[in-house]
């Protein structure tokens, strides 16, 4: 990204996204709705609608005690600033 105020695309690894973070624990927190849940053995990928986009993917562990999500559920997601990369907008 060339300068402050220019358009950008943010890139974030799905496993870096935290589900229902504690209030104040992360600088980037957004409300989301689960659109689809895909079971992949040891983990689950949840496609969520967030910030006007319906193609945001979150990777969650599929283990005992892990938070389980269902399509239609309203959740909160968040991440650390250093886990996000700003790229030039297309």
WOBELMO-V902712 format. One line per field, one symbol per residue. phi: phi as a letter, one per 20 degrees, with the letter a starting at -180 (. if undefined). psi: psi as a letter, one per 40 degrees, with the letter a starting at -180 (. if undefined). Layout:
phi=???
psi=???
This chain:
phi=.fbfnefbdedbfgfefdelffgnecfdcbebcfebcdecmfbcddeceblncdcedddcfdbgnffddcgnfecdcabfgfeddedfff
psi=hdiheiiihhhhhdeehhhfiihedidhhiiihhdihhhfbeihhhhihhfehefhhhhiigiheihhiiheihihiiiideeihhihi.
